[in-house]
Amino acid sequence: MRKPTPKPRLKGGLVLCTTCKRYKPPQDFHKARESAHSLAYRCKICNYKRQRKYIRKLGMNGETRRLRQYRLTQSDYNAMLQEQGGVCALCQRLPSTYFNVDHCHKTGIVRALLCVACNHGIGLLQDNPERLRKAAAYIEQHAANPRVFRCSITPSQRPDESGA
């Protein structure tokens, strides 16, 4: 007996999620080189649900998951934290919530433990040392020579946003 022909994954610009069996726009899927259409077989929502189920099954919390993601043992993490004096490796302050495991996105090598703000700052500047130096110079330049630019339109001169 022959297998039924599978539904085409693409239909009118939409992509079929193999889990929920719904056609969705391509932006609802992660990119995946190994698939025929360079998109994951599961939509982002189904993938997220699957990951949450897996994490619950393993009994992992956020901290355990982060350590596993970067192949760190709890003793590795504790040693890094102790070596840093229990503070963010960049700003030298205690984080308000938790430490992020900072790593090189090209090699995956773990660099240090950072607070959320420092980790996001480095990430938003794409781990680019030249951008970081330029950002530091920009801040220092404006701290030494503050200029205030005033908007030429006062609130009373702004067009009415109600459409009247």
VENJO-V651273 format. One record per residue. N is the residue number from 0. RES is the residue in three letters. NEAR is the number of other C-alpha atoms within 12 Angstrom. D_LAST is the distance of its C-alpha to the last C-alpha in Angstrom with 1 decimal. Layout:
# VENJO-V651273
N RES NEAR D_LAST
N RES NEAR D_LAST
This chain:
# VENJO-V651273
0 MET 3 69.7
1 ARG 5 66.7
2 LYS 5 63.6
3 PRO 6 60.5
4 THR 7 58.3
5 PRO 11 55.4
6 LYS 14 51.9
7 PRO 18 50.4
8 ARG 28 48.2
9 LEU 22 45.6
10 LYS 15 43.9
11 GLY 12 40.9
12 GLY 14 39.9
13 LEU 21 40.2
14 VAL 31 43.1
15 LEU 29 45.2
16 CYS 29 45.7
17 THR 24 49.4
18 THR 20 48.9
19 CYS 18 46.2
20 LYS 18 46.8
21 ARG 24 43.1
22 TYR 25 41.7
23 LYS 27 39.0
24 PRO 20 37.2
25 PRO 27 39.4
26 GLN 18 37.3
27 ASP 23 38.4
28 PHE 28 41.9
29 HIS 24 43.7
30 LYS 18 45.5
31 ALA 16 49.2
32 ARG 11 51.7
33 GLU 11 54.3
34 SER 14 52.4
35 ALA 14 52.5
36 HIS 20 48.7
37 SER 17 48.4
38 LEU 27 46.4
39 ALA 27 47.7
40 TYR 32 49.0
41 ARG 31 47.0
42 CYS 31 43.2
43 LYS 25 42.0
44 ILE 22 41.5
45 CYS 24 45.0
46 ASN 21 46.5
47 TYR 17 44.9
48 LYS 16 46.3
49 ARG 17 49.7
50 GLN 17 49.8
51 ARG 18 49.0
52 LYS 14 51.7
53 TYR 15 54.2
54 ILE 20 53.4
55 ARG 15 53.9
56 LYS 11 57.1
57 LEU 14 58.4
58 GLY 13 57.4
59 MET 18 55.6
60 ASN 15 53.0
61 GLY 17 50.6
62 GLU 21 53.3
63 THR 20 56.0
64 ARG 23 53.8
65 ARG 24 52.9
66 LEU 24 56.6
67 ARG 19 57.6
68 GLN 20 55.0
69 TYR 26 56.5
70 ARG 18 60.1
71 LEU 24 60.6
72 THR 17 62.9
73 GLN 17 62.1
74 SER 12 64.9
75 ASP 19 63.4
76 TYR 28 60.1
77 ASN 19 61.9
78 ALA 16 63.9
79 MET 26 60.8
80 LEU 27 59.2
81 GLN 16 62.4
82 GLU 15 62.8
83 GLN 22 59.3
84 GLY 18 60.2
85 GLY 24 57.7
86 VAL 27 54.7
87 CYS 31 52.3
88 ALA 28 54.3
89 LEU 26 51.6
90 CYS 19 50.1
91 GLN 18 53.1
92 ARG 21 51.0
93 LEU 22 51.2
94 PRO 22 48.4
95 SER 13 46.1
96 THR 14 46.7
97 TYR 21 49.1
98 PHE 33 50.5
99 ASN 35 49.4
100 VAL 36 52.3
101 ASP 33 51.5
102 HIS 25 53.0
103 CYS 18 53.2
104 HIS 16 51.1
105 LYS 10 53.6
106 THR 10 56.8
107 GLY 13 55.7
108 ILE 15 57.9
109 VAL 23 56.9
110 ARG 24 56.4
111 ALA 32 55.7
112 LEU 39 53.7
113 LEU 34 50.3
114 CYS 28 47.6
115 VAL 26 44.4
116 ALA 24 42.5
117 CYS 28 45.4
118 ASN 28 45.8
119 HIS 19 42.1
120 GLY 22 42.1
121 ILE 27 45.1
122 GLY 22 43.7
123 LEU 16 40.4
124 LEU 18 42.4
125 GLN 17 44.4
126 ASP 21 47.7
127 ASN 17 47.9
128 PRO 15 50.0
129 GLU 13 48.7
130 ARG 17 45.1
131 LEU 19 46.2
132 ARG 15 48.1
133 LYS 14 45.1
134 ALA 18 42.8
135 ALA 17 45.4
136 ALA 14 45.8
137 TYR 15 42.1
138 ILE 14 41.9
139 GLU 13 45.0
140 GLN 13 43.8
141 HIS 13 40.6
142 ALA 12 42.5
143 ALA 10 45.0
144 ASN 10 42.5
145 PRO 11 39.2
146 ARG 9 36.4
147 VAL 8 33.1
148 PHE 7 30.2
149 ARG 7 27.2
150 CYS 9 23.7
151 SER 9 22.9
152 ILE 10 19.2
153 THR 9 18.9
154 PRO 10 16.4
155 SER 9 14.9
156 GLN 10 14.5
157 ARG 11 12.8
158 PRO 11 9.4
159 ASP 9 6.7
160 GLU 9 7.7
161 SER 6 5.6
162 GLY 5 3.8
163 ALA 5 0.0
